Amino acid sequence: MNSIPGYIVVPLLGLLLFTFPGILFLRLFEGFNTLARVIATIFLSIGSWICLSWFISWGGLPLSYSVFALLALFVTYYLTANARKLEGSFSGIHYRTWPLHYILLAVVLLILLMPLLFITIPPGCDTAMHGYITRLIVNNNGLPHSYRPILPVDYFGSYSAGYHIMTALVGGVSVIYLRDAINFMSIMAYPLALLGLIFALRNFFSEKTSVYTAVIFFCINRTYLGTVWWGGNPSILAFAFCLFSFGLFMHGVQNKRSWPLYCCAIPVAAVPLCHAIPAITFVYVAFIGYVLVLYYYRIQLKWVVTNTVKLVIWVVVLLFPFLLHFKNINSPELLLMIKNWQHDMMQGKMTGKPLADLWVTLDRIEYRIGDELTILAGISLAVLLYLRKFKPLIFTGILMLFIYILVYNSGYWFLPLSELLYPERVVYFMIVCWAFIFGYFMTELEYSNRGWRLFRRKVTLYAGVVMIMVGIALKSVIDEELGVCKTDKINCNKGTRAAFKWINDNTGPDALFVASYADAGMWIPTFTNKPTIGTHLHFIHEVQHVRDSLNAAPGPRFYFMTKRDIGTKSDIMAMVTNKSKVFANNEVEIYQ
């Protein structure tokens, strides 16, 4: 298998892992069309592997053999006992009769996936950290017990590893395919979030309106696609599971079917297993949303509450190995560091004056959402008020007010678990609320008999709005997704990879590397399994003085200098004065 190129192995494993076992759940769902079935298959499959991997590692079994044995079992079962029952699961729409919104969605998904064709490593400093966590999983063939040898940390479990598990799995839990797997999962998080948003909207609008609304609100904002800059891919994947969970839960409640609610336990459990920060926001937002659901469906109150209790029990069962392994190590120093970080995420504009900060919070939310979406949502709101569509506005408005409070809380910490309510990621959910407002507006344009007669003979206002906004969305996704990756400065090109090979071949396990932050040297731990001063650490490890421990570590010390260091960073180059150059090519110089 090691002789097969990674661009073949990783997509093939990704296709299998994104299809099974989710396809085996589909006969439980009625009323799903082709697109909904595809989305449900993908999310239930990924969620299942993330949850199962914790049980596999908890049981001390090798991750690779266990997962691929289960995958073979699922595929065999499908092909033998279940193929006829599921025949036609994805039938019903021939490619020659695809509606226009399917074609648009395919185009947007292809653009989102296009960076896979030309990037060597995704941009974002956090991505380097996700890379070495994945390397630890590959080393251990399962979830590790510590961060050694990469970090002097003897405990693993406080930082969620679901995203890293999936990265290891699509790479075959093999070092040779690690780079391709990191690229694949880093980029896949974004189309998955778009599909999750479509799935959340489809319970309230036509599929056409859901696709158009999701494409517009996913692509035209500074928050979702901008995440690739700093490497918050696990946050986006967790957010995608939040959206899918909401859509699946609402499908079960609207159709009064228990199985969707039970299956919802898989994506709900996957949220904290991917990242704790979106998970805590999701808990808050879901609680308020659940109260609104109970009010709206009060006729079937007993049924909803009973099945929700069962859902929560299943979620706890799926999270049991993670909860058993989790250790809360929030020290006062760590909390202060996070509080300062949240303040910085508000651009340092929180004043400590409650009335003044009401406006600051609104300004920061608008900044994260962007002027285009704010104007578009404002127009939608005005039209719905004019048409007296008060019920959806009241329900959405309550959620928006509560999300606003969560962002405002970053300056005061009056809510429990405030340390996990990062304002720039709470805004993820505010954008979804605005998307619902726009979706109701689009529905009025699509179906209303009032006010739009002038547009009917030539082109409808609905089509006009869609064409303009989709055009802006396509430009936005190209600028953000493709532009960011093309100008990636943390680039592991051919020369850098040759330096990594030299490190693997010529340095011992006790070697310690000094590398520049936000440069290719950050990837030394991932691809060489060696500790590095200058890589990205999350707050938990920073507060444990990991950098001090690394600085004090014995063993030979090497200095990894890229072309950017050599050309522009005299302070770093000064560190290698009187050091011997042991490796050099056009991209990298290594000194000892």
HELIX and SHEET records of a PDB file:
HELIX    1   1 GLY A    6  THR A   19  1                                  14    
HELIX    2   2 GLY A   22  LEU A   28  5                                   7    
HELIX    3   3 THR A   34  TRP A   58  1                                  25    
HELIX    4   4 LEU A   63  THR A   80  1                                  18    
HELIX    5   5 TYR A   95  THR A   97  5                                   3    
HELIX    6   6 LEU A  100  LEU A  113  1                                  14    
HELIX    7   7 MET A  114  LEU A  117  5                                   4    
HELIX    8   8 CYS A  125  ASN A  140  1                                  16    
HELIX    9   9 GLY A  162  VAL A  170  1                                   9    
HELIX   10  10 VAL A  175  TYR A  177  5                                   3    
HELIX   11  11 LEU A  178  LEU A  201  1                                  24    
HELIX   12  12 GLU A  207  CYS A  219  1                                  13    
HELIX   13  13 THR A  227  TRP A  230  1                                   4    
HELIX   14  14 ASN A  233  ASN A  255  1                                  23    
HELIX   15  15 SER A  258  CYS A  263  1                                   6    
HELIX   16  16 ALA A  265  CYS A  274  1                                  10    
HELIX   17  17 ALA A  276  TYR A  296  1                                  21    
HELIX   18  18 ARG A  298  GLN A  300  5                                   3    
HELIX   19  19 LEU A  301  HIS A  325  1                                  25    
HELIX   20  20 PRO A  332  MET A  345  1                                  14    
HELIX   21  21 PRO A  354  ILE A  369  1                                  16    
HELIX   22  22 ASP A  371  TYR A  386  1                                  16    
HELIX   23  23 PHE A  390  TYR A  408  1                                  19    
HELIX   24  24 ASN A  409  GLY A  411  5                                   3    
HELIX   25  25 SER A  418  LEU A  420  5                                   3    
HELIX   26  26 PRO A  423  TYR A  447  1                                  25    
HELIX   27  27 ARG A  453  PHE A  455  5                                   3    
HELIX   28  28 LEU A  461  VAL A  477  1                                  17    
HELIX   29  29 ILE A  478  LEU A  482  3                                   5    
HELIX   30  30 GLY A  483  LYS A  486  1                                   4    
HELIX   31  31 LYS A  494  ASN A  506  1                                  13    
HELIX   32  32 ALA A  520  TRP A  523  5                                   4    
HELIX   33  33 ILE A  524  THR A  528  1                                   5    
HELIX   34  34 PHE A  539  GLU A  542  1                                   4    
HELIX   35  35 VAL A  546  ASN A  551  1                                   6    
HELIX   36  36 LYS A  563  THR A  568  1                                   6    
HELIX   37  37 SER A  570  MET A  573  1                                   4    
HELIX   38  38 ALA A  574  VAL A  576  5                                   3    
SHEET    1   A 5 THR A 532  ILE A 533  0                                        
SHEET    2   A 5 LEU A 512  ALA A 515  1                                        
SHEET    3   A 5 ARG A 557  THR A 562  1                                        
SHEET    4   A 5 VAL A 588  TYR A 591 -1                                        
SHEET    5   A 5 LYS A 581  ALA A 584 -1                                        
END                                                                             
